[in-house]
Amino acid sequence: MELTGSALLGKIYGGLMGKNIGGSLGTPYERGFGQDDLIEVKLEHRLYPNDDFEVQMAWLRLIEDRGLNISEHDLAQCWLDCIHYNWDEYGFSKRNLRLGILPPMSGFFNNWFRHCMGSPIRSEVWAMIAPGLPDVAATYAFMDAIVDHGGGESVYGEVFNAVLESMAFVSSDLKRLIEYALNYIPESSMTHKTITIALRAHEEGLNLKETRRLIIESAPPEYRRIAQYSPINLGFEVLGLLYSNGFEDAMVKTISLGYDTDCTAATVGAILGIMYGGDYIPPDYAKVYEEVVTNESWGGVSNIRASRTVSELANRIIKITYRLLSSQGGRVFIDRNGNVDWLIDPFTVKPSGPWLNYKPNSWTLRFTGLEATVEYPNGPVLKPGVELPIVVTIKNLRLNPLNLSYIVHGVSPKAYQVNPVNGGLIAQPGLETRVEFRVRLIDLDELGAVEHPVIRFTATDSPESVNVTLTILPPVVWFINRVDESDEDVERWINDALAGDWGVIYRDGYDLGLEDLISKGQSMALVGFIHNPGDTRIIHVGVPNNAPYVKLWFNGEPLLESKEKYILRPNYDGDGRNYIDALMRHGWNTVAIKIKRVDEPVSAHFIMSESGKQLHRGLTDVTQHRKPKLTA
């Protein structure tokens, strides 16, 4: 397979242009909840900024600055330095990163949106720097996706897209591309299932509306109406490609499917642009969408080194492309004119990679001569009466055995203990050695907002000496009691909770975990005591839920009341009805929630973030695991 340098640039340009066009055309139709039926589409030629596009410019800058050998930890740093909006999984994963929870666990822990569209939408840059190298593109996509979607379907979505787009540089056989990319993701995944439904339905001649219904109904009930649920959108993306005839028709049909329309249309546009090159894009479209706009003006992003035109961005990317291709000497030949010849048929590359077998409740630190993987089998939250296991696995990258000693530093002895405190191990070359530490709570009141004990490993007669930092979090504590339907005596609730007269539940994060606690026809009250060590300020609070009745009080003031069921969508920004700003005082604050169940089990979350002026950034200094001391 050969490609001239100009054709390679044309495909990169076409992919970027298709991405910019599709994202802009789909933006007016994007919703938080999926539509019931196909929607009527009237294309509006207006340029919109899009996270699908600009986040990838941050990734491009990262590679330009740090080189090709970036890791998930480089990408995590880039998130904190460059991406400031906190929509859905973006906000949850960034809060985890600030707490010291690293990828892939940063995308896994306390993240309801790990199955949503934040990562499948940013696959193009990996395909464009690794054209015809599907395994390389997939590896980059995996590192990217796990930062905010560890353990989620979205990892498979980004890997699938990256592989398909990488292979679109060397083939325009759409069905072959889809089937090949499917080989890279587990057959058991929902993403594989929805894409397979789309393929089979098209082969069997089902119409677009019927196939859309089949894809939606294949999803878990709690995600069927979530417009950003990744597997549904990946199925829609494939429908948009298979059922269309020409670029504009692909845009209309993809958007008509609804759900995350800017993302699906942008990916479909990118795939077509890569497959057929820049000349495939209608000239009147290219004139409008040559410009690149971003969310920099209001602080959504910064430091991304944004290109202002698609042409400029394409020329930056192809420089990285040639650098990467040049490193693949046995697979790719580049002549002096920049023409590319793939020496090995890309379709013969067999799928393999870490995304097929990884632990989302862990992270790996890489040192010279050593790798250390930190695994939390039960999560990072330390609760009363339950020891917290943390497993550290050392892999020796040296050619000789390493005799290592270790000692735990930085423990808060009044709050918790770590055992063993010290010890030793012999790490054999190329092998892994496992040490399990057990953390036991001493006094919940002494536990901080986050604890970071450090395990120092030191080698005998060798220069290896590394620090492995752990992250331990306190639980979210709620005092609970069944109450009468008419009971709203919040002051009495708070006093009873303070006096120890109510039950206590310990939660890992935002989810209240009420499904098995409230019986049919009953109401339950929850009281929490929130400590704010910072200044008095406005925050954003919410109780996203699917219950028939919910009421929220903050510092004794009723703020929210919902009297009908709604679709659960627990994020920082809000769902349009279950969120409101509140004044959080310095020191102690109280929250009270009343929830009623009629028939089906109810789910609810309690979420706090900074105000809109602070872009709803997740709180890391505020705690809810203690209660004020009673005074005589």
C-alpha positions in Angstrom: 0.0 0.0 0.0 1.4 3.4 -1.0 0.4 6.9 -0.4 1.9 10.1 -1.7 2.9 12.8 0.7 0.2 15.1 -0.8 -2.4 12.4 -0.5 -1.4 11.8 3.2 -1.8 15.5 3.9 -5.1 15.6 2.1 -6.5 12.8 4.2 -5.4 14.5 7.4 -6.9 17.7 6.2 -10.1 16.0 5.1 -10.4 14.3 8.5 -10.0 17.5 10.4 -12.4 19.4 8.1 -15.0 16.6 8.4 -14.6 16.7 12.2 -15.0 20.5 12.3 -18.0 20.4 10.0 -19.8 17.5 11.7 -19.3 18.9 15.2 -20.7 22.3 14.2 -23.7 20.9 12.3 -24.6 18.6 15.1 -24.2 21.1 18.0 -27.7 22.6 17.7 -29.3 19.2 18.1 -27.2 17.9 21.0 -29.2 17.1 24.1 -28.6 15.7 27.6 -31.3 13.1 27.1 -32.0 11.0 24.0 -34.9 11.7 21.7 -37.8 9.3 21.4 -37.7 9.2 17.6 -35.7 10.3 14.5 -35.5 14.1 14.4 -36.0 16.4 11.5 -32.7 18.0 10.5 -32.2 21.4 8.8 -28.5 22.0 8.5 -27.3 25.4 9.8 -24.0 26.5 8.5 -22.5 28.1 11.6 -19.1 27.4 13.2 -19.2 26.3 16.8 -16.3 25.5 19.3 -16.2 21.9 20.2 -14.4 19.9 22.9 -14.1 17.0 20.4 -11.7 19.2 18.4 -9.9 21.3 20.9 -9.0 18.6 23.4 -7.1 17.0 20.6 -5.1 20.2 20.0 -4.0 19.9 23.7 -2.8 16.3 22.9 -1.0 17.5 19.9 0.8 20.2 21.9 1.7 17.5 24.4 3.4 15.4 21.8 5.1 18.4 20.2 6.6 19.3 23.6 7.3 15.9 25.2 7.7 13.6 22.2 6.1 10.4 21.0 6.6 8.4 24.2 3.9 10.0 26.3 2.0 8.1 28.9 -1.4 8.2 30.5 0.2 10.3 33.3 1.3 12.9 30.7 -2.2 13.1 29.4 -3.6 13.4 33.0 -1.3 16.4 33.6 -2.5 17.9 30.3 -6.1 17.6 31.5 -5.3 19.6 34.6 -3.2 22.2 32.8 -5.4 22.8 29.7 -9.0 21.6 30.1 -11.0 23.6 32.6 -14.7 22.8 31.9 -16.1 20.0 34.1 -18.8 18.4 32.0 -19.8 14.9 33.2 -16.8 12.5 33.3 -14.4 15.4 32.7 -15.2 16.9 36.0 -15.3 13.7 38.0 -12.0 12.4 36.6 -10.2 15.7 37.2 -11.4 15.7 40.8 -9.9 12.3 41.2 -6.6 13.4 39.7 -6.4 16.3 42.1 -7.0 13.9 44.9 -4.0 11.8 43.8 -6.0 9.0 42.0 -4.2 8.2 38.8 -5.3 6.6 35.5 -7.0 4.3 34.9 -8.6 4.6 38.4 -9.1 8.3 37.8 -11.7 7.4 35.2 -13.2 4.6 37.2 -13.7 5.7 40.8 -16.9 7.6 41.6 -17.6 8.3 37.9 -21.1 7.5 36.7 -20.2 8.7 33.2 -17.3 6.3 32.5 -19.5 4.7 29.7 -20.2 8.1 28.0 -18.8 9.9 25.0 -16.0 12.0 26.3 -13.2 9.8 24.9 -14.5 8.2 21.7 -14.8 11.8 20.3 -11.0 12.5 20.5 -9.6 9.5 18.5 -8.6 11.3 15.3 -5.2 12.7 16.4 -4.0 9.2 17.3 -5.1 7.8 13.9 -3.6 10.7 12.1 -0.1 10.4 13.6 -0.3 6.6 13.1 -1.9 6.1 9.7 -2.0 2.4 8.7 -0.7 1.4 12.1 -3.8 0.4 13.9 -2.1 -1.2 16.9 -0.2 2.0 17.6 -3.2 4.3 17.2 -5.2 1.9 19.5 -2.5 2.1 22.2 -2.5 5.9 22.2 -6.3 5.8 22.3 -6.3 3.5 25.3 -3.9 5.7 27.2 -6.1 8.7 26.4 -9.4 7.0 27.3 -8.5 5.6 30.7 -7.8 9.0 32.2 -11.5 9.8 32.4 -13.2 6.5 31.4 -11.2 3.7 33.1 -13.3 0.5 33.2 -15.9 2.0 30.9 -17.3 1.1 27.5 -15.9 4.4 26.3 -12.4 3.0 26.3 -13.6 0.5 23.6 -15.3 3.3 21.8 -12.1 5.3 21.4 -10.0 2.3 20.5 -12.6 1.3 17.9 -12.7 4.7 16.3 -8.9 5.1 16.4 -8.4 1.8 14.6 -11.0 2.5 12.0 -9.7 5.9 11.3 -6.1 4.7 11.1 -7.1 2.1 8.6 -9.2 4.6 6.6 -5.8 6.0 5.4 -5.2 2.8 3.6 -8.6 1.6 2.6 -12.0 3.0 1.6 -13.9 -0.3 2.0 -16.2 0.8 4.8 -17.6 -2.6 5.8 -14.1 -4.0 5.9 -12.9 -1.1 8.1 -15.7 -1.6 10.5 -15.3 -5.3 10.8 -11.5 -5.0 11.2 -11.9 -2.3 14.0 -14.4 -4.6 15.8 -11.7 -7.2 16.2 -9.9 -4.7 18.6 -12.6 -4.6 21.2 -14.1 -7.4 23.3 -17.0 -9.3 21.8 -18.7 -9.2 25.2 -18.7 -5.4 25.3 -21.8 -3.3 24.7 -19.9 -1.3 22.1 -19.2 -4.4 20.1 -22.9 -5.4 20.4 -24.4 -2.1 19.2 -22.0 -1.9 16.2 -22.8 -5.5 15.3 -26.5 -4.7 15.4 -25.9 -1.8 13.0 -23.9 -4.0 10.6 -26.4 -6.9 10.6 -29.5 -4.6 10.3 -27.9 -2.9 7.3 -27.2 -6.3 5.7 -30.7 -7.5 6.3 -32.2 -4.3 4.8 -33.8 -2.9 8.0 -34.6 0.8 7.8 -32.9 3.5 9.8 -35.7 4.0 12.3 -36.1 0.3 13.1 -32.3 -0.2 13.5 -32.1 2.8 15.8 -34.8 1.3 18.0 -32.9 -2.0 18.2 -29.7 -0.3 19.2 -31.4 1.8 22.0 -33.2 -1.3 23.4 -30.0 -3.2 23.6 -28.6 -0.8 26.2 -29.0 -1.1 30.0 -32.3 0.6 31.1 -30.5 3.2 33.2 -28.5 4.5 30.2 -31.1 4.2 27.4 -32.2 7.8 27.6 -28.7 9.2 28.4 -27.7 11.0 25.2 -24.0 10.6 25.8 -24.0 6.9 26.5 -21.2 5.7 24.3 -22.4 2.3 22.9 -25.6 3.8 21.6 -23.7 6.6 19.9 -21.1 4.2 18.4 -23.9 2.3 16.9 -25.4 5.5 15.5 -22.1 6.5 14.1 -21.9 3.3 12.1 -25.5 3.7 11.0 -24.6 7.2 9.7 -21.8 5.7 7.7 -23.7 2.7 6.3 -27.0 4.3 5.5 -25.8 7.4 3.8 -24.9 8.4 0.2 -22.4 11.3 0.1 -21.1 13.7 2.8 -24.1 15.9 3.3 -26.5 12.9 3.4 -24.2 11.3 6.1 -24.4 14.5 8.2 -28.2 14.6 7.9 -28.8 10.9 8.6 -26.3 10.8 11.5 -27.8 13.9 13.2 -31.3 12.6 12.6 -30.6 9.7 15.0 -30.3 12.2 17.8 -28.5 11.7 21.2 -24.9 13.1 21.1 -25.3 14.6 17.7 -22.2 16.8 17.6 -20.0 13.9 18.5 -21.4 11.3 16.1 -21.6 13.7 13.2 -18.0 14.9 13.9 -16.7 11.4 13.9 -18.6 10.4 10.8 -17.3 13.5 9.1 -13.7 12.7 10.1 -13.9 9.1 8.9 -15.3 10.2 5.5 -12.7 12.9 5.2 -9.9 10.5 5.9 -11.2 7.8 3.6 -11.7 10.1 0.6 -9.4 13.1 1.3 -10.0 16.8 1.4 -11.4 16.9 -2.1 -14.4 14.9 -0.9 -15.6 17.8 1.3 -18.0 20.0 -0.6 -16.2 23.3 -1.5 -18.9 25.5 0.0 -18.5 23.6 3.4 -14.7 24.0 3.3 -15.0 27.7 3.0 -17.1 28.0 6.1 -15.3 25.5 8.2 -11.7 26.3 7.4 -11.5 28.4 10.5 -11.1 26.8 13.9 -12.7 28.3 17.0 -12.3 27.2 20.6 -13.7 27.7 24.1 -10.6 29.7 25.2 -12.5 33.1 25.4 -14.4 32.1 28.5 -11.8 29.9 30.1 -13.0 26.5 29.0 -9.5 25.7 27.8 -6.1 27.2 27.9 -2.5 26.4 26.9 -3.7 24.2 24.0 -1.6 26.0 21.3 -4.7 26.3 19.2 -4.4 26.4 15.4 -6.7 29.0 13.9 -7.3 27.1 10.6 -7.7 23.5 9.6 -4.8 23.8 7.1 -2.5 25.0 9.8 -3.5 22.2 12.1 -3.1 19.6 9.4 0.4 20.8 8.7 1.3 20.5 12.4 0.0 17.0 12.6 1.8 15.7 9.5 5.1 16.6 11.0 4.4 14.3 14.0 3.0 11.7 11.6 6.4 11.5 9.7 8.3 11.3 13.0 6.2 8.4 14.1 6.2 6.6 10.7 10.0 7.0 10.6 10.3 5.1 13.9 8.5 2.1 12.3 11.4 1.1 9.9 10.3 -2.5 9.5 6.7 -1.6 8.7 6.9 1.6 6.8 9.2 3.1 4.2 9.2 6.9 3.5 11.1 8.2 0.4 12.8 11.5 0.1 9.6 13.1 -1.3 7.5 12.1 1.7 5.7 9.3 0.0 4.7 6.4 2.3 4.8 2.7 1.5 3.5 0.2 4.1 5.8 -2.8 3.9 3.4 -5.0 5.9 -0.3 -5.1 5.0 -2.0 -3.2 7.9 -4.9 -5.6 7.7 -2.6 -8.5 8.8 -1.8 -6.8 12.1 -3.4 -8.9 14.8 -5.3 -7.0 17.5 -3.5 -6.9 20.9 -3.1 -4.4 23.6 -3.6 -3.5 27.3 -7.2 -2.5 26.8 -8.2 -6.2 26.5 -7.0 -7.0 30.0 -6.4 -4.2 32.5 -7.4 -3.4 36.1 -9.4 -0.1 36.2 -9.0 0.0 40.0 -5.3 0.5 39.8 -2.4 2.6 38.3 1.1 1.9 37.3 4.2 4.1 38.0 7.2 3.6 35.8 10.7 4.2 37.2 14.2 3.4 35.9 14.6 -0.3 36.4 11.2 -0.8 38.1 7.5 -0.6 37.6 5.1 -0.3 40.6 1.4 -1.0 40.2 -0.9 0.2 43.0 -4.2 -1.7 43.1 -7.3 -1.0 45.3 -9.4 -4.2 45.2 -12.2 -2.5 47.2 -11.6 1.1 46.2 -9.6 3.9 48.1 -12.2 4.7 50.8 -11.4 3.7 54.4 -14.4 2.9 56.5 -15.0 1.9 60.1 -14.7 -1.8 60.9 -13.4 -2.8 57.5 -9.7 -3.1 56.6 -8.7 -1.5 53.3 -6.5 -3.7 51.2 -3.9 -2.0 48.9 -1.8 -4.3 46.7 1.6 -3.0 45.4 3.1 -5.1 42.7 6.8 -4.5 41.8 8.1 -5.5 38.4 11.8 -5.8 38.0 13.0 -4.5 34.6 16.6 -5.2 35.3 18.5 -8.3 34.1 19.5 -9.3 37.6 17.5 -9.9 40.8 16.9 -6.9 43.0 16.9 -7.2 46.8 14.4 -4.5 47.9 13.5 -3.3 51.4 10.5 -1.1 52.0 9.2 1.2 54.7 5.9 3.1 55.0 6.2 6.9 55.8 3.7 9.7 56.2 1.0 7.8 58.1 -1.3 9.7 60.4 -1.1 7.4 63.4 -4.1 8.9 65.3 -6.3 8.2 62.2 -5.1 4.9 60.8 -2.5 2.2 60.7 -0.8 0.5 57.7 0.5 -3.0 58.0 3.1 -4.2 57.3 5.1 -1.0 58.2 8.3 -2.4 56.7 9.7 -5.5 55.1 11.7 -6.8 52.2 11.4 -8.7 48.9 13.4 -10.2 46.1 12.3 -9.1 42.7 13.4 -11.5 39.9 14.2 -10.2 36.5 11.2 -9.6 34.3 8.8 -10.9 37.0 6.3 -9.4 39.4 6.4 -9.5 43.1 3.2 -8.7 45.1 3.0 -7.1 48.6 -0.4 -6.6 50.2 -0.8 -3.7 52.7 -3.8 -3.5 55.0 -5.1 -0.2 56.3 -7.1 -0.1 59.5 -9.0 2.9 60.7 -8.2 4.1 64.2 -10.3 7.3 64.5 -12.6 8.6 61.7 -12.5 12.1 63.2 -8.7 12.3 62.7 -8.9 11.3 59.1 -8.1 14.2 56.6 -9.8 15.1 53.4 -7.2 12.9 51.7 -4.3 10.9 53.1 -1.1 10.2 51.2 1.2 7.7 53.0 4.4 6.9 51.0 6.0 3.5 50.6 9.8 3.8 49.9 11.4 0.9 48.1 15.2 0.8 48.3 17.5 -1.7 46.6 20.6 -3.2 48.2 23.8 -2.7 46.2 21.9 -1.0 43.4 20.8 2.6 42.7 17.1 1.8 42.6 15.2 3.8 45.2 11.6 4.8 44.5 8.6 6.3 46.4 5.1 5.0 45.8 2.5 7.4 47.0 -0.9 5.9 48.1 -4.2 7.7 48.2 -6.7 7.0 51.0 -10.0 8.8 51.2 -12.6 9.1 54.0 -16.1 7.9 53.5 -19.1 10.1 52.9 -21.2 9.7 56.1 -25.0 9.9 56.1 -27.3 9.6 59.1 -30.6 8.0 58.1 -34.0 7.4 59.4 -37.4 6.5 58.1 -39.9 9.3 58.5 -43.6 10.0 58.0 -44.7 11.5 54.7 -45.6 14.7 56.5 -42.5 15.0 58.6 -40.2 17.8 57.6 -38.9 18.8 61.0 -35.3 19.3 59.8 -34.1 20.9 63.0 -35.2 17.8 65.0 -33.6 15.5 62.4 -30.2 17.2 62.8 -30.4 17.1 66.5 -31.3 13.4 66.5 -28.5 12.7 64.1 -26.0 14.6 66.3 -27.2 12.7 69.4 -26.5 9.4 67.7 -30.2 8.4 67.5 -30.2 7.7 63.7 -28.6 4.9 61.7 -25.4 5.5 59.8 -24.3 4.6 56.3 -20.9 5.0 54.8 -20.6 5.7 51.0 -17.6 5.8 48.7 -18.8 8.9 46.8 -21.8 10.8 45.4 -24.2 7.8 45.1 -26.5 7.6 48.2 -27.0 3.8 47.6 -30.7 3.8 48.6 -32.0 1.1 46.3 -32.3 -1.5 49.0 -32.8 0.9 52.0 -36.3 2.3 51.2 -39.2 0.0 51.0 -42.3 0.6 48.8 -44.5 3.4 50.1 -41.9 4.6 52.6 -40.0 7.9 53.0 -36.4 8.3 54.3 -34.5 11.3 55.6 -30.8 11.7 55.4 -28.6 14.2 57.3 -25.0 15.0 56.5 -22.5 17.3 58.2 -20.2 19.1 55.8 -17.0 20.7 57.0 -15.5 23.5 54.9 -12.0 24.6 55.9 -12.0 27.4 53.3 -13.8 30.7 52.9 -17.6 31.1 52.9 -18.6 30.8 49.3 -21.3 30.0 46.8 -21.3 26.4 45.7 -23.5 24.3 43.4 -25.5 21.5 45.0 -27.8 18.9 43.5 -29.7 15.7 44.3 -30.1 14.1 40.8 -32.5 11.2 41.3 -35.3 9.1 39.7 -37.6 9.2 42.8 -41.2 10.4 42.8 -40.4 12.9 45.6 -37.2 14.5 46.8 -36.6 17.6 48.9 -33.3 19.2 49.9 -32.4 21.5 52.7 -29.0 23.2 53.1 -28.1 24.8 56.4 -31.8 24.4 57.4 -33.1 26.3 54.3 -35.3 24.4 51.8 -33.7 24.8 48.4 -35.1 22.1 46.1 -38.3 20.1 45.8 -39.0 17.6 43.1 -42.5 16.0 42.9 -42.1 13.7 39.9 -39.8 11.0 38.6 -36.9 12.1 36.4 -34.1 10.5 34.5 -31.0 10.1 36.7 -28.0 12.1 35.3 -25.6 12.9 38.2 -23.1 15.4 37.0 -21.6 18.7 38.3 -23.4 21.1 36.0 -27.0 20.0 36.6 -29.9 18.2 35.0 -32.2 21.2 34.6 -34.3 20.6 37.8 -32.4 19.0 40.7 -29.6 21.5 41.2 -29.2 25.0 42.8 -26.6 27.3 44.2 -26.2 27.4 47.9 -24.1 29.4 50.4 -21.6 27.2 52.1 -20.2 28.7 55.3 -16.7 28.4 56.6 -16.7 25.6 59.1 -19.7 23.3 59.6 -22.7 23.1 57.3 -25.7 20.7 57.3 -27.5 19.0 54.5 -30.8 17.2 54.8 -32.6 15.2 52.1 -36.0 13.6 52.2 -36.8 10.9 49.6 -40.0 8.9 48.9 -40.4 5.6 47.1 -43.7 4.6 45.7 -43.0 1.4 43.7 -39.7 0.9 41.8 -36.5 1.2 43.8 -35.1 4.8 43.8 -31.6 6.0 43.0 -30.2 9.4 44.1 -26.8 11.1 44.4 -25.8 14.2 46.4 -23.3 16.3 44.5 -21.4 19.5 45.4 -19.2 21.6 43.1 -17.9 25.1 42.9 -20.2 27.7 41.4 -20.7 28.4 37.7 -18.1 31.1 37.9 -15.6 28.4 38.9 -16.9 26.2 36.0 -18.4 23.7 38.5 -15.1 22.3 39.5 -15.4 19.4 41.9 -14.6 20.0 45.6 -11.6 18.4 47.1 -11.1 20.2 50.4 -14.7 19.8 51.8 -15.4 16.7 53.8 -18.5 14.8 55.1 -17.2 12.1 57.4 -17.4 13.7 60.8 -20.0 15.6 62.8 -19.7 18.6 65.1 -19.1 17.9 68.7 -22.1 18.4 71.0 -21.6 21.2 73.5 -23.0 21.1 77.0 
